[in-house]
């Protein structure tokens, strides 16, 4: 009996020791986690959420919360080999910028920054659509003219709810853009929610190389005279020189009128909008940039116009944004042009790009745009003088009632009498 008891003791003692060790280990780990959580809770307390503006984060903000989270991941994440320093650092910075809630302020990684600059110069691979983030949703600003997105039937204000079967809710704009873009010849499947329609639409789009001509033109001959048509697809680096060349070419023979088409133009460089307005205005304001402090900075025309007399129409729609709205708003306020189409997108803010070491950049909203009459483009957009709707069915069947109305107006030379206050400089 003593031998049996002795044997059981020999067997059970190591087992009991093992169990006790496991229990103590679990309790120790729980205590460590509790202590870490208490430290994090302590770090969250204080004036960080008081609404007070921090002017010197290096001295006024304790970054220990970031390093504590990083250490917790290193200590406990099941796949430590996946904790890549660069992507974690970029993710932390992008999250900080995203938290302010402005869809136009964003941190761009080196690859995103490169794609952004390439898109401004008219070269990229993807579907060819400008996107924005609004109320947590990814929204189409404008499909680029002649792009796969335009051919597939994407429209301004379409909401992208899924990419290749994965929902976009909770994802950043950069993440969604990164999933939509890809090598030419590959396909991407989008689920689209369109205003006024209950069911989502599935679209499979073949990616392509997007080479966007910033300017296209045509001389439209009619029985009553010729109309000069200039489509401005984006406000890129050399757009002003292209428009100047085209305008002089079109004016070599008499014109009844000129049409500037900025539909589906998501914008570009501010200076190019000022350049184009200066071609049609003798004097006055083009746009004012209102920053958070001080008096608005006003941009004036250069005083070397090419044409201040030929009747002018500018076409806009929901895809006209940013620099397009500056040009349309300035020509409208000065009564130099009749605006025809649909209300513009309303992207009237100024982003400044800060290039950072390593090829990344920060794009941050620093001001808002005001038309010569003081209209806030970020709130109102541009309202046309003559409203003409172009439906999706019109586009599918290649009808363009907005362009038709512009030609009709120019040939009839109807007087423009908008009910707006006179401009005061």
GUZA-319993 format. One record per atom (N, C-alpha, C): x, y, z. Coordinates in steps of 0.001 Angstrom, whole numbers, padded with zeros to 6 digits, always signed. Example, Ala and Ser with C-alpha at 12.3 -4.5 7.8 and 13.67 -1.06 7.14 Angstrom:
! residues 2
+013190-005690+007800/+012300-004500+007800/+013200-003300+007800/+012850-002250+007080/+013670-001060+007140/+012900+000030+007870/
This chain:
! residues 425
+000845-001221+000000/+000000+000000+000000/+000863+001247+000000/+001938+001187+000808/+002841+002327+000855/+003507+002546-000502/+003817+001401-001165/+004442+001523-002479/+003487+002193-003481/+002190+001792-003402/+001191+002391-004321/+001064+003881-004066/+000961+004254-002769/+000854+005680-002407/+002073+006441-002872/+003250+005844-002702/+004485+006496-003121/+004516+006695-004650/+004047+005663-005352/+004016+005755-006824/+003048+006834-007303/+001871+006872-006665/+000901+007911-007041/+001453+009302-006767/+002168+009418-005638/+002748+010724-005307/+003760+011153-006361/+004585+010200-006798/+005589+010495-007821/+004918+010922-009129/+003795+010271-009454/+003087+010600-010708/+002343+011923-010616/+001637+012121-009489/+000766+013290-009360/+001517+014575-009042/+002633+014479-008353/+003350+015689-007952/+003830+016509-009159/+004481+015889-010152/+004858+016690-011340/+003642+017252-012072/+002553+016442-012128/+001350+016929-012804/+000772+018133-012093/+000714+018050-010747/+000201+019173-009954/+001090+020401-010111/+002404+020137-010155/+003353+021242-010337/+003155+021914-011690/+002938+021070-012735/+002704+021601-014074/+001442+022447-014122/+000355+021906-013531/-000902+022652-013520/-000773+023955-012753/-000068+023897-011619/+000128+025103-010820/+000943+026133-011608/+001954+025615-012305/+002780+026521-013115/+001971+027175-014224/+001118+026380-014896/+000270+026931-015953/-000667+028002-015401/-001258+027686-014240/-002191+028632-013626/-001485+029926-013248/-000286+029786-012663/+000470+030975-012284/+000892+031776-013524/+001262+031031-014604/+001661+031693-015843/+000513+032478-016452/-000671+031841-016483/-001854+032524-017028/-002191+033749-016195/-002121+033561-014854/-002450+034683-013980/-001433+035814-014142/-000147+035442-014295/+000888+036453-014478/+000673+037227-015777/+000333+036487-016856/+000084+037134-018143/-001132+038046-018069/-002186+037582-017370/-003377+038410-017213/-003048+039684-016443/-002217+039531-015384/-001831+040704-014599/-001019+041692-015435/-000120+041125-016273/+000672+041991-017135/-000213+042748-018122/-001175+042015-018731/-002095+042661-019666/-002928+043723-018962/-003385+043399-017726/-004180+044354-016972/-003383+045616-016683/-002112+045415-016326/-001255+046567-016063/-001059+047405-017322/-000878+046699-018457/-000704+047425-019714/-001971+048190-020086/-003131+047550-019877/-004385+048229-020169/-004574+049441-019263/-004173+049301-017999/-004283+050429-017078/-003378+051578-017510/-002172+051206-018029/-001272+052239-018531/-001878+052953-019740/-002496+052152-020635/-003135+052748-021805/-004297+053648-021401/-005072+053193-020427/-006203+053997-019951/-005693+055299-019355/-004570+055211-018631/-003986+056412-018052/-003540+057377-019148/-002954+056804-020235/-002475+057640-021320/-003623+058359-022032/-004782+057695-022086/-005923+058298-022774/-006535+059450-021985/-006312+059475-020676/-006896+060521-019851/-006136+061825-020048/-006729+062916-019658/-006064+064202-019801/-006766+065082-020795/-006015+066011-021390/-006627+067037-022236/-006642+066733-023706/-006324+065477-024095/-006230+065195-025530/-007549+065404-026249/-008678+065179-025571/-009977+065334-026217/-010722+066562-025762/-010002+067522-025217/-010653+068684-024636/-011092+069708-025678/-010631+069546-026905/-010951+070535-027929/-009911+071625-028028/-008926+071616-027143/-007868+072609-027181/-006938+072320-028360/-006565+073359-029091/-005672+073179-030224/-004248+073002-029740/-003618+071920-030194/-002233+071652-029837/-001335+072306-030872/-000420+073156-030428/+000449+073863-031353/+001829+073225-031467/+002253+072493-030442/+003567+071856-030466/+003425+070416-030005/+003024+069506-030914/+002766+068119-030510/+003961+067436-029871/+005171+067788-030316/+006360+067131-029775/+006495+067357-028277/+005997+068497-027782/+006112+068813-026366/+004796+068645-025609/+003663+068786-026315/+002379+068806-025630/+001627+067478-025671/+002067+066545-026524/+001375+065263-026660/+002329+064135-026294/+001851+063209-025467/+002652+062052-025078/+002416+060930-026092/+003440+060546-026861/+003253+059507-027878/+003368+058089-027322/+003393+057956-025987/+003592+056626-025411/+002507+055639-025813/+001289+056137-026101/+000213+055259-026518/+000590+054489-027787/+001266+055171-028732/+001667+054531-029983/+002665+053416-029713/+003687+053730-028908/+004721+052719-028645/+004160+051583-027794/+003211+051863-026920/+002607+050808-026104/+001832+049825-026979/+001054+050357-027933/+000323+049492-028857/+001293+048673-029691/+002354+049305-030153/+003356+048614-030961/+003965+047453-030165/+004302+047711-028889/+004895+046662-028055/+003903+045537-027791/+002629+045891-027595/+001616+044852-027383/+001504+043945-028606/+001543+044549-029797/+001487+043742-031014/+002708+042837-031125/+003876+043377-030851/+005098+042589-030923/+005092+041436-029933/+004475+041675-028782/+004490+040661-027726/+003412+039607-027904/+002273+039954-028528/+001135+039050-028487/+000561+038657-029846/+000865+039390-030935/+000249+039047-032221/+000726+037677-032685/-000218+036883-033202/+000077+035489-033503/+001086+035326-034641/+001172+036298-035549/+002110+036217-036670/+003081+037402-036621/+004046+037376-035725/+004951+038524-035586/+005741+038839-036844/+005936+037837-037709/+006689+038086-038937/+005939+039008-039903/+004626+039193-039675/+003831+040061-040538/+003836+041525-040085/+004484+041797-038981/+004532+043165-038453/+005661+043921-039156/+005343+044491-040307/+006317+045216-041106/+006406+046664-040642/+007618+047095-040340/+007813+048417-039746/+007274+049528-040646/+007615+049489-041943/+007216+050583-042847/+005707+050684-042976/+005047+049548-043207/+003596+049579-043393/+002889+049976-042098/+003423+049557-040939/+002813+049949-039662/+002962+051448-039436/+004130+051975-039755/+004359+053410-039569/+003476+054222-040500/+003412+053811-041783/+002550+054508-042736/+001084+054405-042309/+000695+053225-041812/-000684+053046-041368/-001041+053946-040207/-000106+054108-039266/-000350+054984-038115/-000523+056429-038563/+000332+056871-039487/+000258+058254-039968/-001023+058466-040762/-001359+057509-041647/-002575+057636-042449/-003812+057680-041567/-003823+056856-040511/-004956+056857-039585/-005103+058178-038863/-003988+058792-038488/-004035+060082-037807/-004655+061139-038709/-004242+061161-040002/-004789+062153-040927/-006266+061860-041203/-006607+060593-041365/-007995+060223-041664/-008929+060601-040524/-008416+060593-039289/-009272+060833-038126/-009847+062243-038086/-009277+063185-038856/-009816+064551-038816/-011125+064657-039597/-011421+063659-040432/-012725+063627-041091/-012836+064417-042373/-011711+064882-042925/-011740+065624-044187/-011352+064669-045314/-012260+064395-046261/-011956+063407-047309/-010839+063829-048248/-010479+065116-048248/-009465+065593-049185/-008080+065722-048558/-007996+065575-047236/-006694+065555-046569/-006282+064097-046405/-005075+063764-046856/-004657+062370-046776/-003143+062251-046820/-002656+061192-046183/-001247+060825-046290/-001111+059844-047443/-000106+060046-048290/+000101+059164-049427/+001468+058488-049321/+001453+057167-049389/+002696+056409-049397/+003476+056731-050678/+004750+056331-050777/+005499+056623-051997/+004811+056140-053271/+004232+054942-053244/+003564+054438-054452/+002299+055242-054744/+001517+055589-053708/+000306+056389-053914/+000656+057784-054406/+001734+058348-053868/+002164+059679-054278/+002597+059684-055744/+003300+058635-056149/+003730+058521-057544/+002520+058427-058467/+001534+057594-058096/+000326+057444-058912/-000442+058753-059008/-000481+059492-057903/-001195+060770-057895/-000581+061743-058893/+000738+061877-058890/+001390+062797-059813/+001265+062315-061255/+001317+061003-061455/+001129+060469-062803/-000272+060764-063321/-001277+060675-062425/-002656+060945-062854/-002831+062397-063261/-002128+063327-062581/-002218+064741-062947/-001602+065002-064317/-000620+064185-064685/+000029+064359-065976/-000564+063458-067045/-001691+062782-066697/-002450+062068-067709/-002010+060653-067976/-001196+060033-067104/-000737+058668-067346/-000955+057819-066099/-001762+056785-066200/-001950+055829-065128/-002625+054596-065683/-002607+053522-064874/-003268+052284-065279/-004380+051994-064281/-005565+051687-064792/-006709+051426-063931/-007993+051549-064730/-009026+052093-064093/-010308+052229-064789/-010582+053664-065218/-009838+054639-064655/-010010+056020-065083/-011192+056713-064456/-011222+056799-063126/-012300+057511-062437/-011729+058212-061220/-012183+059433-060978/-011773+060144-059769/-012763+059816-058663/-012232+059461-057491/-013064+059072-056354/-012853+060034-055196/-013828+060049-054300/-013682+060772-053045/-014375+059986-051951/-014144+060396-050720/-014802+059769-049571/-015785+060759-048984/-017041+060298-048772/-018061+061186-048225/-018935+060391-047254/-018957+060842-046004/-019759+060177-044971/-019433+058685-044878/-018155+058363-045019/-017723+056976-044910/-017953+056138-046148/-018452+056757-047230/-018712+056027-048476/-017745+056492-049566/-017414+055583-050474/-016542+055908-051595/-017420+056302-052785/-017263+057546-053233/-018170+058134-054218/-017397+058503-055484/-018012+058256-056635/-017436+058667-057916/-017599+060182-058077/-016485+060892-058259/-016554+062312-058612/-016806+062444-060106/-015976+061780-060892/-016149+061830-062343/-015367+060704-062998/-015974+060016-063969/-015191+059121-064819/-014438+059953-065853/-013208+059580-066126/-012420+060315-067107/-012956+060025-068506/-013036+061060-069302/-013595+060930-070643/-012840+059870-071441/-013600+058945-072039/-013012+057906-072869/-012356+056773-072115/-012481+056764-070777/-011834+055746-069949/-012697+054493-069858/-012133+053371-069370/-012955+052176-069126/-014129+052460-068200/-013931+053328-067198/-015018+053669-066276/-016162+054351-067011/-015828+055262-067901/-016866+055965-068668/-017581+055005-069617/-016816+054128-070271/-017435+053184-071205/-018331+052181-070486/-017984+051862-069230/-018792+050919-068453/-020080+051545-067936/-020173+052878-067987/-021394+053551-067555/-021357+054102-066154/-020171+054198-065517/-020087+054830-064204/-020445+056307-064317/-021146+056816-063289/-021613+058195-063299/-021188+058904-062020/-021091+060250-062056/-020860+060993-060825/-021925+060665-059781/-021513+060613-058537/-022373+060323-057383/-022664+058831-057214/-022190+057976-058116/-022296+056533-057875/-021476+056171-056651/-022010+055286-055823/-021315+054845-054614/-020755+053450-054850/-019464+053270-054611/-018836+051960-054763/-018984+051222-053434/-019805+050187-053412/-020074+049467-052172/-019206+048224-052023/-018617+047744-053126/-017757+046562-053036/-016806+046533-054225/-015624+045980-053982/-014624+045777-055034/-014231+044310-055013/-014466+043621-056116/-014172+042185-056221/-014810+041397-055076/-016043+041771-054750/-016799+041052-053731/-016512+041461-052305/-015543+042325-052080/-015198+042772-050726/-015769+044167-050493/-016550+044319-049427/-017209+045594-049157/-016193+046694-048862/-016544+047915-049242/-015659+049062-049029/-015920+049760-047696/-017006+049406-047040/-017330+050058-045772/-016203+049846-044767/-015785+050924-044138/-014725+050847-043151/-013329+050962-043739/-013224+051048-045069/-011913+051165-045701/-011648+052610-046088/-010365+052971-046118/-009999+054329-046493/-010076+054492-048005/-010089+055736-048429/-010114+056035-049863/-008894+055433-050550/-007716+055578-049894/-006496+055046-050503/-006567+053540-050668/-007140+052849-049681/-007247+051398-049762/-008133+050969-050923/-009251+051659-051091/-010169+051302-052180/-009546+051618-053532/-008921+052783-053641/-008262+053152-054893/-007186+052129-055239/-006423+051695-054221/-005377+050714-054454/-005906+049392-054973/-007112+049021-054547/-007706+047763-055008/-008312+047891-056396/-008776+049085-056736/-009377+049281-058060/-008306+049399-059135/-007222+050088-058813/-006152+050222-059790/-005432+048892-059975/-004818+048747-061122/-004086+047528-061397/-003561+047526-062806/-002787+046512-063165/-002172+046465-064500/-003220+046428-065604/-002901+047068-066707/-003808+047042-067852/-003997+045602-068326/-005200+045329-068805/-005526+043986-069270/-006148+043102-068204/-006119+043542-066939/-006769+042784-065866/-008144+043374-065598/-008971+042603-064906/-010352+043026-064671/-010613+043284-063192/-011531+044188-062930/-011977+044459-061566/-013501+044504-061572/-014103+043961-060524/-015562+043890-060432/-016037+044852-059350/-016894+045781-059739/-017413+046785-058813/-018902+046581-058581/-019323+046779-057331/-020746+046837-056997/-021092+048299-056741/-022072+048803-057482/-022398+050231-057483/-023808+050447-056965/-023956+051438-056065/-025274+051879-055635/-025531+053245-056267/-026609+053335-057047/-026914+054576-057759/-028143+055229-057136/-028104+056537-057036/-029216+057287-056434/-030518+056989-057167/-031560+056717-056380/-032871+056446-056951/-033100+055008-057341/-032086+054150-057146/-032226+052738-057487/-031984+051894-056238/-032855+050917-056009/-032741+050079-054814/-031638+049038-054955/-031598+048397-056086/-030649+047293-056275/-029276+047829-056672/-028240+047128-056236/-026893+047474-056654/-026626+046921-058050/-025739+047582-058754/-025334+047135-060093/-023949+046512-060010/-023758+045415-060701/-022446+044773-060793/-021818+045151-062126/-020595+045626-062079/-019889+046002-063294/-018507+045353-063292/-018180+044686-064362/-016823+044169-064531/-016122+045045-065558/-015013+045639-065146/-014337+046641-065965/-012923+046164-066276/-012545+046255-067532/-011206+045892-067977/-010277+047089-067783/-009271+046906-066947/-008320+047991-066709/-007510+048280-067970/-007081+049534-068091/-006312+049943-069268/-005334+051033-068860/-004451+051352-069761/-003580+052504-069542/-004375+053754-069891/-004430+054670-068946/-005247+055865-069118/-004345+057011-069573/-004389+057321-070833/-003661+058474-071366/-004682+059547-071684/-004778+060508-070802/-005854+061494-070910/-005370+062723-071679/-005945+063000-072828/-005625+064273-073489/-006280+065395-072686/-005491+066339-072225/-006085+067367-071375/-007024+068270-072152/-006817+068382-073461/-007659+069259-074278/-008000+068560-075590/-009280+068642-075984/-009735+068196-077302/-010561+069324-077912/-010557+069416-079235/-011301+070523-079843/-011894+070103-081181/-012861+070908-081630/-013546+070638-082891/-014211+071934-083359/-014210+072120-084661/-014948+073247-085240/-016264+072689-085774/-017371+073090-085150/-018682+072554-085507/-019363+073510-086493/-019459+073079-087731/-020079+073902-088763/-021598+073696-088766/-022335+074785-088803/-023797+074729-088887/-024254+075647-090023/-025536+075565-090340/-026074+076423-091391/-026058+077893-091017/-025952+078183-089724/-025969+079586-089263/-024587+080096-088873/-023573+079265-089020/-022224+079690-088660/-021479+078599-087908/-020227+078872-087594/-019364+077879-086945/-019283+078117-085440/-019203+077020-084693/-019041+077055-083240/-017716+076380-082897/-016909+077027-082091/-015663+076430-081611/-015930+075635-080339/-015574+074354-080351/-015818+073481-079207/-014476+073059-078617/-014289+073307-077299/-013053+072937-076609/-013421+072135-075359/-013037+070868-075341/-013258+070021-074164/-011986+070037-073318/-012125+070445-072074/-010987+070476-071144/-011194+069327-070169/-010403+068276-070309/-010602+067060-069523/-009936+067113-068160/-008910+067909-068019/-008254+068090-066729/-007402+069349-066785/-007066+069863-065611/-006231+071062-065533/-004816+070609-065174/-004113+070119-066198/-002783+069567-066008/-001742+070664-066232/-000488+070247-066194/+000613+071208-066215/+000606+072092-067459/+000317+071513-068637/+000411+072277-069884/-000957+072567-070510/-002027+072424-069743/-003367+072638-070295/-003540+074054-070827/-003000+075041-070127/-003162+076434-070556/-002540+076666-071930/-001372+076068-072170/-000717+076249-073472/-001505+075557-074575/-002072+074398-074264/-002874+073680-075256/-004136+074470-075607/-004820+074999-074596/-006040+075771-074859/-005708+077037-075648/-004626+077689-075304/-004228+078901-076029/-003981+078590-077509/-003285+077487-077770/-003020+077101-079161/-004311+076796-079908/-005196+076023-079262/-006458+075633-079890/-007343+076847-080130/-007398+077741-079161/-008249+078923-079279/-007813+079803-080451/-006522+079990-080585/-006022+080807-081695/-006290+080126-083039/-006169+078801-083054/-006439+078052-084280/-007902+078170-084684/-008817+078030-083709/-010243+078108-084009/-010651+079503-084475/-009978+080532-083966/-010354+081912-084277/-009755+082415-085596/-009036+081545-086287/-008493+081955-087578/-009609+082262-088573/-010771+081638-088376/-011958+081931-089176/-013069+082362-088229/-014053+083138-088714/-015097+083688-087834/-015868+082598-087082/-016217+082912-085826/-016986+081997-084976/-018234+082692-084468/-019332+081958-084402/-020558+082475-083780/-020493+082358-082263/-019646+081475-081797/-019531+081285-080359/-018505+080217-080026/-018184+080127-078730/-017216+079144-078232/-017847+078385-077076/-017647+077076-077064/-018116+076229-075962/-016901+075661-075240/-016830+075897-073928/-015836+075248-073068/-016551+074130-072321/-016091+072901-072490/-016746+071741-071880/-015873+071208-070749/-016317+071393-069491/-015570+070866-068344/-016403+069801-067606/-017311+069156-068325/-018072+068060-067725/-017128+066883-067439/-017353+066239-066336/-016532+065111-065899/-015066+065500-065704/-014815+066771-065515/-013447+067230-065237/-013308+067425-063737/-012542+066546-063094/-012402+066584-061643/-011432+067608-061112/-010788+068376-062004/-009949+069464-061533/-008486+069298-061878/-007627+069818-061006/-006191+069826-061243/-005561+071046-060599/-004647+071679-061320/-003883+072795-060759/-004697+074092-060758/-004655+074797-059627/-005331+076083-059490/-004818+077086-060523/-003504+077143-060723/-002918+078130-061636/-003462+077976-063056/-003765+076729-063445/-004267+076527-064803/-005673+077118-064952/-006486+077034-063896/-007820+077646-063940/-007709+079162-064072/-006763+079758-063355/-006540+081203-063462/-006061+081558-064863/-005169+080715-065411/-004675+080954-066771/-005823+080977-067777/-006713+079999-067678/-007805+079902-068649/-008793+081048-068506/-009115+081420-067269/-010017+082558-067061/-009412+083838-067647/-008090+083952-067545/-007405+085147-068051/-007465+085261-069566/-007731+084170-070258/-007852+084211-071722/-009148+084875-072168/-010143+084916-071261/-011467+085403-071660/-011901+086654-070890/-011151+087083-069893/-011521+088240-069075/-010454+089325-069175/-010895+090561-069308/-009970+091686-069410/-009375+092038-068066/-010189+091972-067028/-009716+092358-065705/-010615+091736-064636/-010165+091837-063382/-010987+091407-062259/-010500+090139-061580/-011257+089741-060581/-010934+088560-059797/-011253+087281-060568/-010484+086248-060264/-010819+084905-060725/-011323+084077-059554/-010594+084099-058454/-010969+083317-057282/-010248+083875-056066/-010863+083727-054910/-010224+084101-053644/-010011+082847-052823/-008853+082775-052191/-008487+081637-051353/-008571+082081-049899/-009574+081567-049191/-009802+081953-047799/-009170+080911-046881/-008115+081313-046185/-007449+080420-045246/-008026+080621-043852/-007507+079876-042888/-008105+079932-041553/-007794+081233-040833/-006772+081942-041283/-006422+083216-040658/-006134+084244-041740/-006364+085491-041416/-006036+086568-042327/-007080+086781-043410/-006831+087787-044222/-007725+088123-045319/-007556+087132-046472/-008636+086879-047221/-008515+085978-048371/-007474+086467-049371/-006765+085515-049947/-005788+085824-050990/-006500+085749-052339/-006473+086830-053073/-007236+086909-054322/-006326+086739-055529/-006780+085911-056473/-006071+085723-057732/-006806+086514-058816/-006066+087365-059515/-006636+088205-060558/-006199+087710-061934/-006942+088138-062967/-006550+087805-064337/-005253+088528-064666/-004565+088031-065695/-003256+088566-066037/-003314+089828-066881/-004499+090111-067489/-004610+091322-068293/-004142+091171-069723/-003960+089918-070186/-003551+089683-071580/-004517+088681-072221/-005798+089047-072337/-006801+088096-072837/-006640+087814-074327/-007178+086676-074746/-007180+086300-076159/-008518+086626-076803/-009599+086467-076015/-010941+086702-076575/-011879+087152-075463/-012294+088396-075527/-013238+088916-074529/-014613+089194-075135/-014808+088900-076427/-016030+089305-077112/-016883+088155-077635/-016273+087089-078113/-017041+085999-078710/-017977+085395-077672/-019277+085246-078009/-020201+084626-077056/-019665+083285-076565/-019818+083057-075265/-019158+081914-074632/-020145+081127-073781/-020077+079802-073882/-020845+078898-073025/-019870+077958-072337/-020118+077661-071080/-019331+076648-070387/-020280+075555-069906/-019981+074311-070255/-020809+073159-069899/-020282+072519-068622/-021181+072263-067651/-020799+071601-066407/-021809+070502-066080/-021399+069588-065215/-022325+068591-064658/-021842+068199-063271/-022415+067132-062695/-022055+066736-061330/-020601+066288-061219/-019978+065988-062349/-018582+065581-062347/-017613+066723-062529/-018118+067941-062614/-017245+069122-062707/-016869+069551-061292/-015589+069511-060986/-015176+069780-059612/-013878+070574-059598/-013605+071162-058427/-012312+071775-058173/-012023+072905-059166/-010933+072789-059928/-010547+073854-060855/-011617+074128-061901/-012396+073103-062253/-013503+073317-063197/-014507+074303-062626/-014772+074187-061334/-015734+075075-060684/-015182+076487-060547/-013875+076601-060361/-013255+077927-060304/-013445+078649-061630/-013132+077956-062728/-013262+078571-064050/-014715+078924-064340/-015625+077994-064122/-017040+078245-064407/-017586+079359-063522/-017240+079343-062238/-017734+080367-061319/-017242+081758-061677/-015969+081851-062092/-015411+083155-062444/-016065+083705-063707/-016176+082885-064740/-016776+083358-065999/-018254+083688-065809/-018919+082954-064915/-020334+083220-064643/-020503+084527-063869/-019713+084727-062819/-019844+085934-062007/-019529+087196-062809/-018591+087093-063739/-018248+088252-064573/-019196+088407-065761/-020209+087523-065841/-021173+087548-066941/-020483+087402-068298/-019338+086722-068278/-018623+086489-069534/-019138+085245-070240/-019697+084308-069475/-020160+083057-070073/-021503+082664-069485/-022276+081954-070292/-023497+081317-069824/-023150+079887-069428/-023554+079500-068235/-023268+078151-067752/-024488+077273-068012/-024281+076172-068721/-025360+075258-069097/-025029+073857-068592/-026046+073148-068104/-025849+071768-067657/-026502+071515-066317/-025771+070868-065423/-026276+070509-064104/-025331+071012-063026/-025835+071148-061796/-025037+071699-060709/-023764+070886-060515/-022665+071600-060263/-021357+070963-060162/-021202+070216-058842/-020062+069540-058693/-019850+068629-057570/-019754+069342-056220/-019135+070516-056187/-018996+071241-054924/-017735+070905-054157/-016636+070736-054877/-015352+070455-054241/-014540+071740-054261/-014875+072651-053346/-014282+073981-053381/-013260+074216-052298/-012373+073274-052108/-011327+073462-051105/-009951+073338-051745/-008960+073902-051056/-007584+073937-051561/-006748+072933-050775/-006061+072059-051509/-005136+071130-050869/-003698+071520-051219/-002872+071535-050208/-001444+071773-050416/-000723+070453-050197/+000242+070161-051066/+000979+068902-050984/+002354+069155-050392/+002656+068457-049304/+003955+068539-048666/+004712+067250-048979/+005767+067377-049774/+006566+066208-050127/+007440+065824-048931/+007466+064542-048608/+008155+064054-047421/+009331+063158-047815/+010294+062982-046914/+011434+062109-047216/+010974+060688-047555/+011650+060072-048497/+011312+058704-048871/+010260+058600-049953/+009759+059744-050455/+008799+059711-051551/+007348+059796-051145/+007045+059776-049852/+005652+059927-049413/+005286+061406-049396/+004013+061691-049157/+003583+063092-049112/+002340+063228-048237/+002078+064446-047832/+000863+064784-047096/+000084+065785-047923/-001159+065433-048241/-002067+066361-048926/-003062+066837-047895/-003078+068134-047645/-003899+068657-046550/-004706+069868-047022/-005960+069930-046607/-006828+071063-046936/-006392+072277-046139/-006039+073344-046846/-005528+074538-046177/-006430+075750-046373/-007396+075663-047285/-008236+076830-047553/-009461+076405-048353/-010349+077366-048582/-011519+077130-049428/-011571+078212-050495/-012280+077910-051570/-012354+078814-052710/-013652+079612-052690/-013518+080889-053016/-014667+081774-053154/-014656+082357-054558/-015822+082383-055207/-015912+082986-056536/-015773+084501-056410/-015629+085221-057525/-015524+086691-057447/-016654+087346-056674/-017865+086761-056714/-018987+087318-055954/-019054+086798-054526/-018083+085986-054127/-018025+085514-052755/-018753+084214-052480/-019182+083495-053532/-019850+082205-053319/-018842+081162-052864/-019215+080413-051840/-018365+079344-051309/-018573+078093-052153/-017581+077741-052968/-017740+076608-053884/-017841+075277-053155/-017275+075190-051945/-017345+073927-051211/-018749+073650-050697/-019568+074686-050558/-020934+074512-050063/-021962+074506-051193/-021750+075368-052180/-022769+075573-053200/-022437+074919-054533/-021158+074773-054843/-020792+074401-056191/-021184+075528-057142/-021367+075199-058402/-021808+076174-059400/-023171+075750-059926/-024111+076660-059849/-025460+076395-060362/-025570+076938-061775/-025998+076132-062733/-026053+076611-064127/-027103+077701-064325/-026850+078545-065305/-027846+079544-065704/-029000+078876-066436/-028672+077863-067209/-029690+077097-067942/-029509+075634-067567/-030494+075068-066891/-030403+073685-066434/-030853+072745-067542/-029970+071843-067920/-030288+070813-068909/-029731+069500-068366/-030586+068507-068213/-030168+067210-067665/-029812+066263-068801/-028699+065579-068628/-028315+064514-069559/-028403+063198-068809/-029335+062363-069180/-029615+061128-068446/-028643+060021-068847/-028538+058970-068008/-027729+057805-068393/-028159+057211-069725/-029464+057238-069995/-029951+056719-071276/-029451+057584-072437/-029416+058916-072210/-028853+059801-073233/-027418+059402-073549/-026652+059131-072499/-025243+058777-072699/-025116+057447-073436/-025928+056474-073036/-025876+055165-073689/-026191+055276-075173/-027136+056149-075507/-027558+056297-076901/-026832+057447-077610/-025776+057966-076917/-024907+058999-077479/-025665+060263-077872/-026653+060612-077055/-027341+061900-077214/-026737+062890-076227/-026649+064141-076638/-026059+065152-075761/-026918+066421-075774/-028015+066417-075024/-028893+067588-075018/-028226+068835-074440/-027234+068671-073585/-026542+069837-073023/-025727+070546-074103/-024991+069773-074883/-024220+070358-075980/-025155+070947-077032/-026247+070257-077320/-027218+070759-078303/-027783+072107-077856/-028091+072214-076562/-028649+073474-076043/-027620+074593-076104/-026350+074259-075872/-025301+075272-075941/-025163+075823-077357/-025181+074931-078338/-025088+075373-079736/-026298+076221-080103/-027466+075767-079673/-028709+076508-079949/-028654+077905-079357/-028195+078000-078122/-028118+079316-077460/-027158+080246-078189/-025989+079728-078560/-024990+080561-079220/-025476+081042-080587/-026152+080189-081313/-026641+080579-082631/-027776+081594-082525/-028574+081489-081449/-029677+082434-081245/-029208+083711-080564/-028011+083634-079905/-027457+084783-079176/-028452+085361-078194/-029016+084489-077365/-029921+084968-076326/-029136+085801-075321/-029729+086887-074857/-029023+087681-073838/-029043+086953-072500/-027940+087077-071759/-027847+086471-070434/-028184+087501-069376/-029177+087216-068546/-029544+088143-067481/-029660+087387-066166/-028531+086902-065625/-028592+086159-064365/-028906+087087-063199/-029686+086567-062270/-030070+087372-061097/-028996+087216-060031/-027877+087921-060237/-026782+087832-059279/-026269+089237-058998/-025672+089409-057842/-025134+090715-057480/-023953+091065-058373/-023761+092346-058608/-022625+092791-059399/-021336+092526-058634/-020254+092322-059359/-018957+092053-058749/-018349+093352-058251/-017818+093314-057059/-017107+094462-056515/-015703+094038-056169/-014741+094729-056679/-013326+094401-056415/-012834+095216-055223/
